[in-house]
């Protein structure tokens, strides 16, 4: 099999790249190791920066998003039993964010891809990327019970943190930076209307809590828990009681309770791999970087990588221009490190430190007070949360 761009990974990054390239007239093939059903039901983040919404519109994949997405004007910070609204449009010159589940984005992109897009092969397990430094790199993969090869001009590694693409980088040419946080998130989906109009980030006495949503009838909520927590140790009543305590304010507000349909624990980690290009192999999304979910940057960073990569490949095939491809890693990493810094700041500011003392507690409160008392500090948060501009 032969194509211009071989895309490893059929998550949102790989699928969006395929749609953008297809609309630009650039041939590509997507290899996804999992089944279509698995890919379409993976629960992931659902907060979209305005730039991510624009990218989906550009790809022709925003019809349902525009009809069903929930546009938010900001977020709410809660601490010391107080509530503070951060008004994004007023602080950023009009930018907003949109709630639309990643599972729905993937469904939309898969439907388009299967209807009229370039080939999308499910249960096609990439085994290795070979000859990355040549003009014709090869992806070896397993499909329909036999090993096959995909010869490409370029390979896009969009196969996540546990994929094989990053392994094709020579050890002496790559460097990684990582930090593991001493706590996790217990996340639940509940069949109950949200108790808020916008996301609530709360710093309670027991630790961090986040109130998000998937739709007007489904709530998504998170609790800070110790690493190694077993979800089965948290019965529904215990979860609702702890959420209510962490969201509590001195005022008229109540947490809606309802049936919890799923529970899972997410570990918290920051990871960046440099560079993001080796020869004709280019990494995008979680294959190159991971951030803790506090800043809602994971999906949005993947989309910004893909937008840069799609522009670079389109320029190459339309005009022969290689400037963007030559700078791909440099340009993406500028934004990656800023998003990593912002996610780390949000995480450290809002989570109870397992070995913290009274000084740490006061420093967290001072940072929160700074944001809610200073327009400059609030604007900094709003600009990062709603999305920094692309570097191209």
C-alpha positions in Angstrom: 0.0 0.0 0.0 1.3 3.5 -0.9 0.2 7.0 0.2 1.5 10.4 0.7 0.8 10.7 4.5 0.5 7.6 6.7 -1.4 8.4 9.9 -1.0 6.1 12.9 -3.9 6.5 15.3 -7.6 7.0 14.7 -8.3 9.2 17.7 -9.3 12.9 17.3 -5.8 14.0 16.3 -5.3 11.4 13.5 -8.9 11.7 12.3 -8.8 15.5 12.2 -5.5 15.5 10.4 -6.9 13.1 7.8 -10.0 15.4 7.2 -7.9 18.5 6.9 -5.5 16.8 4.4 -8.4 15.3 2.5 -10.0 18.7 2.0 -6.6 20.1 0.8 -6.2 17.3 -1.7 -3.4 15.4 0.1 -3.8 11.6 0.0 -3.5 9.8 3.4 -4.3 6.5 5.1 -5.3 6.2 8.8 -4.3 3.0 10.8 -6.2 2.5 14.1 -5.4 -0.5 16.2 -8.8 -0.6 18.0 -12.3 -1.4 16.9 -14.6 1.3 15.7 -16.9 0.7 18.7 -14.0 1.1 21.1 -12.7 4.3 19.5 -16.2 5.9 19.5 -16.8 5.2 23.2 -13.5 6.2 24.8 -14.4 8.8 27.5 -12.1 11.8 27.3 -12.2 15.5 27.8 -14.9 17.7 26.4 -13.8 21.4 26.8 -12.9 22.9 23.4 -10.9 26.1 22.9 -12.3 28.5 20.3 -9.4 27.5 18.0 -10.4 23.8 18.3 -13.9 24.7 17.3 -12.6 26.6 14.3 -10.4 23.6 13.3 -13.5 21.3 13.3 -15.4 23.9 11.2 -12.5 24.0 8.8 -12.6 20.2 8.5 -16.3 20.3 7.8 -16.9 18.3 11.0 -18.8 20.9 13.1 -22.5 20.5 12.2 -23.5 18.6 15.4 -21.0 20.6 17.4 -22.7 23.8 16.4 -26.1 22.4 17.1 -25.4 20.6 20.4 -22.3 22.2 21.9 -22.6 24.3 25.0 -20.9 27.6 24.7 -19.5 28.9 28.0 -18.5 32.5 28.8 -16.0 31.5 31.5 -15.4 29.4 34.6 -16.2 29.7 38.3 -13.5 29.4 41.0 -14.6 28.4 44.5 -12.5 28.6 47.6 -13.1 29.6 51.3 -16.8 29.0 50.6 -16.8 31.9 48.1 -17.6 31.8 44.4 -15.8 34.0 41.7 -16.7 34.1 38.0 -13.9 34.5 35.5 -15.5 36.3 32.4 -13.6 35.1 29.4 -15.1 37.4 26.7 -14.5 40.5 28.8 -10.9 39.5 29.6 -9.9 38.1 26.2 -11.6 40.4 23.6 -14.5 38.0 23.1 -13.2 34.4 23.3 -15.3 31.6 24.6 -15.0 27.9 25.2 -17.4 25.1 24.2 -18.4 21.9 25.9 -18.8 19.0 23.4 -17.6 15.5 24.4 -14.6 14.0 22.7 -16.6 10.9 22.0 -18.9 12.9 19.9 -16.1 14.6 18.0 -14.7 11.1 17.1 -18.1 9.9 16.0 -18.5 12.9 13.7 -15.0 12.5 12.2 -15.4 8.7 11.7 -18.7 9.2 10.0 -17.2 11.7 7.6 -14.1 9.5 7.0 -16.1 6.4 6.2 -18.5 8.3 4.0 -16.1 10.1 1.7 -12.7 10.4 3.3 -9.4 8.6 2.7 -9.0 5.0 3.9 -9.6 4.4 7.6 -8.6 0.9 8.7 -9.8 -0.3 12.1 -8.0 -3.2 13.9 -4.9 -2.2 12.0 -2.1 -2.5 14.6 1.0 -0.5 13.7 4.1 -2.6 14.6 6.9 -0.3 13.7 8.0 2.8 11.7 11.0 2.0 9.5 13.3 4.2 7.3 12.1 7.4 8.9 15.2 9.2 7.7 14.6 8.2 4.0 12.3 9.7 1.4 10.0 6.7 1.7 9.4 5.7 5.3 7.4 2.5 5.9 4.8 1.6 8.5 4.6 -2.2 9.2 1.1 -3.1 10.5 -1.1 -6.1 11.2 -4.5 -6.2 9.6 -6.9 -9.0 8.7 -4.6 -11.5 10.3 -1.5 -10.7 8.2 1.4 -8.3 8.3 1.3 -5.5 5.7 3.3 -2.4 4.9 2.3 1.2 4.2 4.9 3.2 2.3 4.6 7.0 2.7 6.2 10.3 2.0 5.5 11.2 5.6 4.3 9.5 8.7 2.2 11.2 11.4 2.4 9.5 14.8 -1.0 10.3 16.4 -1.1 7.1 18.4 -1.0 8.4 21.9 1.4 8.0 24.8 1.5 4.2 24.6 1.8 4.0 20.8 4.8 2.9 18.8 5.6 6.1 16.9 7.8 7.7 19.6 9.8 4.5 19.8 11.1 5.1 16.2 13.1 8.1 17.5 16.8 7.1 18.1 17.4 7.3 21.9 20.4 9.6 21.4 18.3 12.2 19.5 15.3 12.4 21.8 14.8 13.7 25.3 11.8 13.5 27.6 10.7 15.6 30.5 8.2 14.1 33.0 6.5 14.9 36.3 4.1 12.6 38.2 1.7 14.3 40.7 1.0 12.7 44.1 -2.8 12.5 43.6 -5.3 11.3 41.1 -8.9 12.2 39.9 -11.9 10.0 40.6 -14.2 10.9 37.7 -17.9 10.0 37.5 -20.6 10.4 34.9 -24.1 11.0 36.4 -27.5 11.0 34.8 -28.5 14.3 36.3 -28.7 17.9 35.0 -25.6 19.9 35.8 -25.9 22.0 39.0 -24.1 24.9 37.2 -24.1 26.9 34.0 -20.3 26.8 33.6 -17.5 24.7 35.0 -16.7 25.0 38.7 -13.1 24.6 39.9 -13.3 24.2 43.7 -10.6 24.1 46.3 -12.3 22.6 49.3 -11.0 21.4 52.7 -10.8 17.8 51.5 -9.1 18.7 48.2 -9.9 19.6 44.7 -13.3 19.1 42.9 -14.5 19.9 39.4 -18.0 20.2 38.2 -18.3 19.8 34.4 -21.0 18.4 32.1 -21.5 16.4 28.9 -25.0 17.7 28.0 -27.9 19.5 29.6 -28.9 16.1 31.2 -25.5 14.5 32.0 -23.0 15.8 34.6 -19.3 15.0 34.7 -17.7 15.4 38.1 -14.2 14.8 39.5 -12.7 14.5 43.0 -9.0 14.6 44.0 -8.1 11.2 45.5 -4.9 9.6 46.6 -2.9 7.7 44.0 -3.8 4.0 43.9 -7.5 4.7 44.8 -9.9 1.9 43.8 -13.2 3.3 42.5 -15.1 0.5 44.2 -14.0 2.0 47.6 -16.2 5.0 46.7 -19.9 4.2 46.8 -22.3 6.7 45.3 -23.4 8.3 48.5 -19.8 8.9 49.6 -19.0 10.5 46.3 -22.0 12.9 46.4 -21.3 13.8 50.0 -17.7 14.6 49.3 -18.6 16.6 46.2 -21.2 18.6 48.2 -18.6 19.4 50.9 -15.9 20.6 48.5 -18.3 22.7 46.4 -20.0 24.3 49.5 -20.4 28.0 49.6 -22.0 30.6 51.9 -25.0 31.2 49.7 -28.0 29.7 47.9 -26.6 26.8 45.9 -27.2 23.0 46.0 -25.6 20.1 44.2 -28.0 18.0 42.2 -27.7 14.3 42.8 -28.6 11.4 40.6 -27.6 7.9 39.3 -23.9 7.5 38.7 -23.3 5.5 35.5 -19.5 5.2 35.5 -16.5 5.7 37.7 -12.8 5.8 36.8 -9.5 7.0 38.3 -7.1 9.1 36.3 -3.5 9.6 37.3 -2.0 13.0 36.9 1.1 13.5 34.8 3.1 16.0 32.7 5.2 14.7 29.9 7.0 16.3 26.9 9.1 14.7 24.3 11.6 16.7 22.3 11.9 16.9 19.3 8.5 16.2 17.7 10.1 15.3 14.4 12.7 12.8 13.3 13.3 12.6 9.6 9.9 12.2 8.0 8.2 11.0 11.1 6.2 13.7 13.0 4.5 13.3 16.4 1.2 14.9 17.3 -0.9 14.9 20.4 -0.4 12.5 23.3 2.4 10.7 21.4 4.5 13.8 22.1 3.1 15.3 25.3 0.6 14.8 28.2 -0.7 17.4 30.6 -2.7 17.0 33.8 -6.4 17.6 32.9 -6.8 20.6 35.3 -6.2 23.1 32.5 -8.3 21.2 29.9 -5.4 21.3 27.4 -4.9 17.7 26.3 -7.3 17.5 23.3 -6.8 21.2 22.5 -3.0 20.7 22.3 -3.4 17.7 20.0 -5.7 19.8 17.7 -3.2 22.7 17.6 -0.4 20.3 16.6 -2.6 18.9 13.8 -3.5 22.3 12.5 0.2 23.2 12.2 1.0 19.9 10.6 -1.9 20.1 8.1 -0.8 23.6 7.1 2.8 22.4 6.7 2.0 19.4 4.6 -0.5 21.3 2.5 2.1 24.0 1.8 4.6 21.3 0.8 2.3 19.6 -1.7 0.8 22.8 -3.1 3.9 25.0 -3.5 6.9 22.9 -2.5 7.4 25.2 0.5 9.1 23.4 3.4 9.5 26.2 6.0 6.6 25.1 8.2 7.7 21.4 8.1 11.2 22.4 9.0 10.0 24.4 12.0 7.2 22.0 13.0 8.7 20.7 16.2 9.9 24.2 17.2 6.6 25.8 16.6 4.5 23.2 18.4 6.8 23.0 21.4 6.4 26.7 22.0 2.7 26.2 22.6 3.1 22.8 24.3 5.4 24.2 27.0 3.1 27.2 27.7 0.1 24.8 28.0 2.2 22.5 30.3 3.1 25.5 32.5 -0.5 26.6 32.7 -1.8 23.1 33.5 0.9 22.7 36.2 0.0 26.1 37.7 -3.7 25.3 37.8 -3.0 21.8 39.3 -0.7 23.1 42.1 -2.9 26.0 42.9 -6.1 23.9 43.4 -5.1 20.6 44.8 -4.4 19.8 48.4 -0.7 18.8 48.7 -0.4 15.4 50.5 2.7 16.5 52.4 1.8 20.2 52.5 1.8 22.4 55.5 0.0 25.6 56.6 2.5 27.7 54.5 1.5 25.8 51.3 -2.1 26.2 52.1 -1.7 30.0 52.5 0.3 30.2 49.3 -2.5 28.5 47.3 -5.1 30.9 48.7 -2.8 33.9 47.9 -2.6 32.7 44.3 -6.4 32.3 44.1 -6.9 35.7 45.7 -4.5 37.3 43.2 -6.6 36.0 40.3 -9.9 37.1 41.7 -8.7 40.5 42.8 -6.5 41.5 39.8 -7.9 42.0 36.3 -4.4 41.4 34.9 -4.1 38.0 36.7 -7.6 37.0 35.7 -6.9 37.9 32.1 -3.8 35.7 32.1 -5.8 32.8 33.3 -8.6 33.5 30.7 -6.2 33.8 27.8 -4.5 30.5 28.6 -7.7 28.6 29.4 -9.5 29.8 26.3 -6.5 29.1 24.1 -3.3 30.9 23.1 -3.0 31.7 19.3 -1.3 29.3 17.0 2.4 30.1 16.4 1.8 30.3 12.6 
